[in-house]
Amino acid sequence: MSLLNHETNSLQKISPSYDPWDPIMSLRKYGQHKLTSVEMTVTHLCNMRCEHCAVGDMLVMKEAPALPVSEMIKALDQVEHLETISLTGGEPSFLEKTVDEMIVPLLKYARERGIRSQINSNLTLDLSRYEKMLPYLDVMHISFNYLSAKDLHEVGFTNSPRPVSYDIAARMYDKMMENSLKLSEQGMFISAESMINYRTHDKLAGIHRLIGQMGAKRHEVHPMYASNFAASLPVLSLDDMRASIHGLLDARDKDMWMLFGTLPFYACNGGEEDRKLITRLHKEPNVTVRNDPDGRNRVNVNMFTGNVYVTDFADIPAFGNIKNQKLDDIFEEWTTNHPLNQTVNCFCDAAQCCGPNLLVADMYYKDVDFKTRKAFSDIV
């Protein structure tokens, strides 16, 4: 597949009306789920050990050798309908070598091919590492669940193998805030994600205000589910989750794009409170609800083994490897034959819904067949 040269200003602006990571876009375009997004785990190193980390059990102190970036680019080149890539870890910029030899080449590839890119980072390291990505990166995605450095200290190092002082955490907190604002001023699209969990559910309005002060263009909000480090943490009730979302919508800056994802509330649910919330989410200006890409239009590739996963979470085993299979073929096998996919592979065009996330289905809807349900007409 030959690369196409695309200038930055020729790419459609990412906005509430254009979110290329949402699988509903490719589903409507092709009439079925196609592989349009590939996420790559580029490191298992991280300078934090957050209690809610979805990949915490995979983090290491010493990294194994990675596959040549040329091998990953070759695999991406074979994906016919590729529209987005995402880079994740660990902390992708933990080593400057990773930035120079893996991240920047992958971002350059994406820009040359005319596809969109995102990286997941905590933004606590030297600004110069992130500035290297600035000419090519579309979305800098950060996690932000704090009202103060004290919150970062409590949350960010819960699973650290050695004690981390408050002073170190405070410097990291300040660095994150400073980096976000400086990068935003230089034109980087900052998207800050907050978890809805037992710590944050009554603090989201304050967190939202800080995110605005950091120069973020988008605030993402996702419930926390039981996976990896978070598996033993208290589970927030659905009532508390609904109340938290309503409170945030009441207090938010309506000029900022707010993106909700992996919510456990659906237009086919019979509960009145669910229906009120869904209706509000659809009507609020600059608010979108993203369908979960994992397993619908996206797979994750481990850059150290070549293994392919439906998500970067470690709970679901690999179902292919780029060393001997094409990503399109692996994805086709997943969508047509894998039993896990068949349990959540439903679609309601009227509700703009691609069904539940695998973790959501396992936690709240174990015995529910979504394929037999329909959205309530007063919602859609």
WODA-V63548 format. One record per pair of residues at least 24 apart in sequence whose C-alpha atoms are under 8 Angstrom apart, sorted by the first residue. I is the first residue (numbers start at 0). J is the second residue. D is the distance in whole Angstrom. If there is no record, write none. Layout:
i->I j->J d->D
i->I j->J d->D
This chain:
i->0 j->76 d->6
i->0 j->77 d->7
i->2 j->111 d->6
i->2 j->112 d->5
i->3 j->111 d->6
i->3 j->112 d->5
i->3 j->113 d->7
i->4 j->110 d->8
i->4 j->111 d->5
i->4 j->112 d->6
i->4 j->113 d->7
i->5 j->110 d->7
i->5 j->111 d->6
i->5 j->112 d->7
i->5 j->113 d->5
i->6 j->110 d->8
i->7 j->110 d->8
i->10 j->113 d->7
i->14 j->256 d->8
i->15 j->256 d->7
i->15 j->285 d->6
i->15 j->286 d->7
i->15 j->287 d->6
i->19 j->82 d->7
i->19 j->83 d->7
i->19 j->115 d->8
i->20 j->83 d->7
i->20 j->292 d->7
i->21 j->289 d->6
i->21 j->290 d->6
i->21 j->291 d->7
i->21 j->292 d->6
i->22 j->290 d->6
i->22 j->291 d->7
i->22 j->292 d->5
i->22 j->295 d->6
i->22 j->296 d->5
i->22 j->353 d->8
i->23 j->290 d->7
i->23 j->351 d->7
i->23 j->352 d->7
i->23 j->353 d->7
i->25 j->296 d->8
i->32 j->295 d->6
i->32 j->296 d->6
i->32 j->334 d->8
i->33 j->80 d->7
i->33 j->295 d->7
i->33 j->296 d->5
i->33 j->330 d->8
i->34 j->78 d->7
i->34 j->80 d->7
i->34 j->81 d->7
i->34 j->295 d->8
i->34 j->296 d->5
i->34 j->297 d->6
i->34 j->298 d->8
i->34 j->327 d->6
i->34 j->330 d->7
i->35 j->78 d->8
i->35 j->80 d->5
i->35 j->81 d->4
i->35 j->82 d->5
i->35 j->83 d->6
i->35 j->296 d->5
i->35 j->297 d->6
i->36 j->81 d->6
i->36 j->82 d->6
i->36 j->83 d->5
i->36 j->84 d->5
i->36 j->85 d->8
i->36 j->292 d->8
i->36 j->296 d->6
i->36 j->297 d->5
i->36 j->298 d->7
i->37 j->75 d->8
i->37 j->81 d->8
i->37 j->83 d->7
i->37 j->84 d->5
i->37 j->85 d->6
i->37 j->297 d->5
i->37 j->298 d->5
i->37 j->299 d->6
i->37 j->300 d->7
i->38 j->84 d->6
i->38 j->85 d->4
i->38 j->86 d->6
i->38 j->87 d->7
i->38 j->297 d->7
i->38 j->298 d->6
i->38 j->299 d->5
i->38 j->300 d->6
i->39 j->84 d->8
i->39 j->85 d->6
i->39 j->86 d->5
i->39 j->87 d->6
i->39 j->299 d->5
i->39 j->300 d->5
i->39 j->301 d->6
i->39 j->302 d->6
i->40 j->86 d->6
i->40 j->87 d->5
i->40 j->88 d->5
i->40 j->89 d->8
i->40 j->299 d->7
i->40 j->300 d->6
i->40 j->301 d->5
i->40 j->302 d->6
i->40 j->311 d->7
i->41 j->65 d->8
i->41 j->86 d->7
i->41 j->87 d->6
i->41 j->88 d->6
i->41 j->89 d->8
i->41 j->91 d->6
i->41 j->97 d->8
i->41 j->101 d->8
i->41 j->102 d->8
i->41 j->301 d->7
i->41 j->302 d->6
i->41 j->303 d->8
i->42 j->87 d->7
i->42 j->88 d->5
i->42 j->89 d->6
i->42 j->90 d->7
i->42 j->91 d->6
i->42 j->97 d->8
i->42 j->302 d->8
i->43 j->88 d->5
i->43 j->89 d->5
i->43 j->90 d->7
i->44 j->88 d->7
i->44 j->89 d->5
i->44 j->90 d->6
i->44 j->91 d->8
i->44 j->93 d->7
i->45 j->88 d->8
i->45 j->89 d->5
i->45 j->90 d->5
i->45 j->91 d->8
i->45 j->93 d->6
i->46 j->90 d->7
i->46 j->93 d->7
i->47 j->155 d->6
i->47 j->156 d->6
i->47 j->159 d->7
i->48 j->155 d->6
i->48 j->156 d->5
i->48 j->157 d->6
i->48 j->158 d->5
i->48 j->159 d->5
i->49 j->154 d->6
i->49 j->155 d->4
i->49 j->156 d->5
i->49 j->157 d->6
i->49 j->158 d->7
i->49 j->228 d->8
i->50 j->154 d->6
i->50 j->155 d->7
i->50 j->156 d->7
i->50 j->157 d->5
i->50 j->158 d->6
i->50 j->228 d->6
i->50 j->229 d->6
i->51 j->154 d->8
i->51 j->223 d->7
i->51 j->227 d->8
i->51 j->228 d->6
i->51 j->229 d->5
i->52 j->227 d->7
i->52 j->228 d->6
i->52 j->229 d->7
i->53 j->226 d->6
i->53 j->227 d->5
i->53 j->228 d->7
i->53 j->229 d->7
i->53 j->312 d->6
i->54 j->89 d->8
i->54 j->226 d->8
i->54 j->227 d->6
i->54 j->228 d->8
i->54 j->311 d->7
i->54 j->312 d->6
i->54 j->313 d->7
i->55 j->227 d->6
i->55 j->228 d->6
i->56 j->227 d->6
i->56 j->228 d->7
i->56 j->313 d->8
i->57 j->313 d->8
i->58 j->89 d->6
i->63 j->303 d->7
i->64 j->303 d->6
i->65 j->302 d->6
i->65 j->303 d->4
i->65 j->304 d->8
i->66 j->302 d->6
i->66 j->303 d->5
i->66 j->304 d->7
i->66 j->305 d->7
i->68 j->100 d->8
i->68 j->101 d->6
i->68 j->104 d->8
i->68 j->105 d->8
i->71 j->302 d->8
i->71 j->321 d->8
i->72 j->105 d->7
i->72 j->108 d->8
i->74 j->321 d->7
i->74 j->325 d->7
i->74 j->326 d->7
i->75 j->326 d->8
i->77 j->325 d->7
i->77 j->326 d->7
i->77 j->327 d->8
i->78 j->325 d->8
i->78 j->326 d->6
i->78 j->327 d->6
i->79 j->327 d->8
i->81 j->114 d->7
i->82 j->113 d->8
i->82 j->114 d->5
i->82 j->115 d->6
i->83 j->109 d->8
i->83 j->114 d->5
i->83 j->115 d->5
i->83 j->116 d->6
i->83 j->117 d->8
i->84 j->109 d->7
i->84 j->114 d->8
i->84 j->115 d->6
i->84 j->116 d->5
i->84 j->117 d->6
i->85 j->116 d->6
i->85 j->117 d->5
i->85 j->118 d->6
i->85 j->119 d->8
i->86 j->116 d->8
i->86 j->117 d->6
i->86 j->118 d->5
i->86 j->119 d->6
i->87 j->118 d->6
i->87 j->119 d->5
i->87 j->120 d->7
i->88 j->119 d->7
i->90 j->119 d->7
i->90 j->120 d->6
i->90 j->121 d->7
i->91 j->118 d->8
i->91 j->119 d->7
i->91 j->120 d->6
i->92 j->120 d->7
i->92 j->124 d->8
i->92 j->128 d->7
i->92 j->129 d->8
i->93 j->124 d->8
i->95 j->128 d->7
i->98 j->128 d->7
i->98 j->131 d->8
i->102 j->132 d->8
i->103 j->131 d->7
i->103 j->132 d->6
i->103 j->135 d->8
i->106 j->132 d->7
i->106 j->135 d->6
i->106 j->136 d->6
i->107 j->135 d->6
i->109 j->135 d->8
i->110 j->135 d->6
i->110 j->136 d->8
i->121 j->175 d->7
i->122 j->174 d->7
i->122 j->175 d->5
i->122 j->178 d->6
i->122 j->179 d->7
i->123 j->171 d->5
i->123 j->172 d->7
i->123 j->174 d->5
i->123 j->175 d->5
i->123 j->178 d->8
i->124 j->171 d->8
i->124 j->174 d->7
i->124 j->175 d->8
i->126 j->178 d->6
i->129 j->182 d->8
i->130 j->182 d->7
i->133 j->186 d->8
i->133 j->187 d->6
i->136 j->187 d->8
i->137 j->187 d->7
i->137 j->188 d->6
i->138 j->187 d->7
i->138 j->188 d->5
i->138 j->189 d->6
i->138 j->190 d->7
i->139 j->187 d->7
i->139 j->188 d->6
i->139 j->189 d->5
i->139 j->190 d->6
i->140 j->189 d->6
i->140 j->190 d->5
i->140 j->191 d->6
i->140 j->192 d->7
i->141 j->189 d->7
i->141 j->190 d->6
i->141 j->191 d->5
i->141 j->192 d->6
i->142 j->191 d->6
i->142 j->192 d->5
i->142 j->193 d->6
i->143 j->191 d->6
i->143 j->192 d->6
i->143 j->193 d->5
i->143 j->206 d->8
i->143 j->210 d->8
i->144 j->192 d->8
i->144 j->193 d->5
i->144 j->194 d->7
i->144 j->199 d->7
i->144 j->206 d->7
i->145 j->199 d->8
i->145 j->206 d->6
i->146 j->202 d->8
i->146 j->205 d->7
i->146 j->206 d->6
i->146 j->209 d->7
i->147 j->172 d->8
i->148 j->172 d->6
i->148 j->173 d->8
i->158 j->228 d->8
i->176 j->213 d->6
i->177 j->213 d->7
i->179 j->213 d->6
i->179 j->214 d->7
i->179 j->215 d->7
i->180 j->212 d->8
i->180 j->213 d->5
i->180 j->214 d->5
i->180 j->215 d->8
i->183 j->213 d->8
i->183 j->214 d->6
i->183 j->215 d->7
i->184 j->214 d->7
i->188 j->215 d->7
i->188 j->216 d->6
i->189 j->214 d->7
i->189 j->215 d->5
i->189 j->216 d->6
i->189 j->217 d->7
i->190 j->215 d->6
i->190 j->216 d->6
i->190 j->217 d->5
i->190 j->218 d->6
i->190 j->219 d->7
i->191 j->215 d->6
i->191 j->217 d->6
i->191 j->218 d->5
i->191 j->219 d->6
i->192 j->218 d->6
i->192 j->219 d->4
i->192 j->220 d->6
i->192 j->221 d->7
i->193 j->218 d->8
i->193 j->219 d->6
i->193 j->220 d->5
i->193 j->221 d->6
i->194 j->220 d->6
i->194 j->221 d->5
i->194 j->222 d->5
i->194 j->223 d->6
i->195 j->220 d->7
i->195 j->221 d->6
i->195 j->222 d->4
i->195 j->223 d->6
i->195 j->240 d->7
i->195 j->243 d->8
i->196 j->222 d->6
i->196 j->223 d->6
i->196 j->234 d->7
i->196 j->235 d->6
i->196 j->240 d->8
i->197 j->233 d->6
i->197 j->234 d->7
i->197 j->235 d->6
i->200 j->239 d->7
i->200 j->240 d->7
i->200 j->243 d->5
i->201 j->243 d->6
i->203 j->243 d->7
i->203 j->247 d->6
i->204 j->246 d->7
i->204 j->247 d->5
i->204 j->250 d->6
i->204 j->251 d->7
i->207 j->247 d->8
i->207 j->251 d->7
i->208 j->251 d->8
i->208 j->252 d->8
i->211 j->255 d->8
i->216 j->255 d->6
i->216 j->256 d->7
i->217 j->255 d->6
i->217 j->256 d->5
i->217 j->257 d->6
i->217 j->258 d->7
i->218 j->255 d->7
i->218 j->256 d->6
i->218 j->257 d->5
i->218 j->258 d->6
i->219 j->257 d->6
i->219 j->258 d->5
i->219 j->259 d->6
i->219 j->260 d->7
i->220 j->257 d->8
i->220 j->258 d->6
i->220 j->259 d->5
i->220 j->260 d->6
i->221 j->259 d->6
i->221 j->260 d->5
i->221 j->261 d->6
i->221 j->262 d->7
i->222 j->260 d->8
i->222 j->261 d->7
i->222 j->262 d->7
i->224 j->358 d->7
i->224 j->359 d->7
i->224 j->362 d->8
i->225 j->358 d->8
i->226 j->312 d->7
i->226 j->314 d->7
i->227 j->312 d->8
i->227 j->313 d->7
i->227 j->314 d->8
i->241 j->273 d->8
i->241 j->276 d->7
i->245 j->276 d->7
i->253 j->284 d->7
i->253 j->285 d->7
i->254 j->285 d->7
i->255 j->285 d->7
i->256 j->285 d->5
i->256 j->286 d->6
i->256 j->287 d->8
i->257 j->285 d->6
i->257 j->286 d->5
i->257 j->287 d->6
i->258 j->286 d->6
i->258 j->287 d->5
i->258 j->288 d->6
i->258 j->289 d->7
i->259 j->286 d->8
i->259 j->287 d->6
i->259 j->288 d->5
i->259 j->289 d->6
i->260 j->288 d->6
i->260 j->289 d->5
i->260 j->290 d->6
i->260 j->291 d->7
i->261 j->289 d->7
i->261 j->290 d->7
i->261 j->291 d->6
i->261 j->355 d->7
i->261 j->356 d->6
i->261 j->359 d->7
i->262 j->359 d->8
i->263 j->355 d->7
i->263 j->359 d->6
i->263 j->363 d->8
i->265 j->352 d->8
i->265 j->374 d->8
i->266 j->350 d->6
i->266 j->373 d->8
i->266 j->374 d->5
i->266 j->375 d->6
i->266 j->378 d->6
i->266 j->379 d->8
i->267 j->372 d->6
i->267 j->373 d->5
i->267 j->374 d->4
i->267 j->375 d->6
i->268 j->374 d->7
i->268 j->375 d->8
i->269 j->375 d->8
i->274 j->378 d->7
i->277 j->378 d->7
i->278 j->378 d->6
i->278 j->379 d->8
i->290 j->352 d->7
i->290 j->353 d->6
i->290 j->354 d->8
i->291 j->353 d->8
i->291 j->355 d->8
i->291 j->356 d->6
i->293 j->356 d->8
i->294 j->333 d->8
i->294 j->334 d->8
i->294 j->340 d->7
i->295 j->334 d->8
i->298 j->330 d->8
i->342 j->368 d->7
i->343 j->369 d->7
i->343 j->370 d->8
i->344 j->370 d->8
i->345 j->369 d->7
i->345 j->370 d->6
i->346 j->370 d->8
i->347 j->373 d->7
i->347 j->374 d->7
i->349 j->374 d->8
i->349 j->379 d->6
i->350 j->374 d->7
i->350 j->378 d->8
i->350 j->379 d->6
